[in-house]
Amino acid sequence: MSNASDRAVNEAKAAATSAATSAQVLAEDAQQTFRDAAKHFERAVQEGVEQIRAQSRAYADTAGEQIEEAQRYVVEHVRERPLAATGVAVGVGVVIGLLLAGGRR
């Protein structure tokens, strides 16, 4: 009987060692998977930021061009009709003043 119990103990130790080795391998695989996922996520975020940066540059350039065009339009019309431009500016100022004063009551 001693021989059977020794064999059972040895098999239990071997099973425990095998389980510990398997757990270690699984833990190492999981760590590698997390590292790979983190690198992939970092790359995706960097690409997204670069794309946003490029789009914002394009939008800023377009907005700058539109502002310059609007400025040229306003300057040209003010030069053609200075009295009308002054009247419009006064009218806009009065409307804004009335709106601001109405909010205080």
HELIX and SHEET records of a PDB file:
HELIX    1   1 SER A    2  GLU A   80  1                                  79    
HELIX    2   2 PRO A   82  GLY A  102  1                                  21    
END                                                                             
